[in-house]
């Protein structure tokens, strides 16, 4: 009996020890899992650092993408004074577009094999050099007009088109596989370049209005500022943007999905890709080709084409030359262009409010088609309306242009892999530039019956 009690006591004691040991091990396991989760969360948060820095830089790079070209558009009052017989507001845009569309068509076709870093750097450097050449050309000719000077300006306009094709397609494609806020910020920067150049032009025009040769002095100062800004964009893209942790994270993710275009950007950020990754992905049958991506998103592509065909058939040519004489005098065209640019910028921020963002593909297309009612509205307002109605219409043109652009370009890439999103971004920008080319061609129809 005593032996049984002693044995029972030992068994109970053993069970208690085992239970305590089990509790201890469970606690240690929970602690280990928590510590591991903390390390993972810490690593993820480290990788995703720099989001707001990236958003600001994307905005500045978007500015740089069109700052030079908008500078040329915004000093139309100066070019109309220098070249009154050559319709500079229409001719310069018409020269710009074939170079932009042709170059981007080639780049979009070869997109999967291109080095994105070299492509974007080449574009920003070309913007800087071309803007500097505008300044040098004006100083070399002492602000005199003539056919030779106009041809030189047209050649620089073509260089802007080549640079735009490199940068706009490259950046939209690059940002398409990152957070939607990045591409929205870049697109807002594109619009902000117009608003900033308009504001700068109004300031420089006012500053030199009463001085001798004031129109030219304002234009020279304006292009000097533009040249400096393009140099800033080169520095930001080359040395700052690739080193932001969140940018490195998304580029590493794209590389892991087989993207061949990000290796140089990763190297600039201090990350080396594993050899052989590209070859493995090249054999991956799941990667959709450009043709399949285009067929799946043909509505988005046509949306981009129609948005910009309508906008550029009115802006800037019609607003610069065909709106008659009003009390604002020589300031009228500048005010209209400024209002377009400001409301275009505002429109690109509206989709940040999800309740106001259009995501239905059919509804987006219907709204885009309804914008064509603006053509008769502008025609009759220019003929019978006063400047207040024209300013309101121009503001709505800019607002709808910016809003719909962001809705399309942030909705289209969803559901695709990084390399596919990059390719789709390039294709949509190609249709955007195609729409601009069609628009500036149609813009000449406003001249029917006016001696042309």
TANOR-V487197 format. One record per helix or strand of 2 or more residues. SS is the DSSP state (H for helix, E for strand). FROM is the first residue (numbers start at 1). LEN is the number of residues. If there is no record, write none. Layout:
SS FROM LEN
SS FROM LEN
This chain:
H 2 46
H 51 24
H 76 7
H 88 22
H 111 3
H 116 25
H 147 29
H 180 29
H 214 30
H 245 12
H 263 6
H 277 6
H 290 7
H 298 17
H 317 5
H 331 20
H 354 3
H 361 10
H 373 12
H 387 25
H 418 30
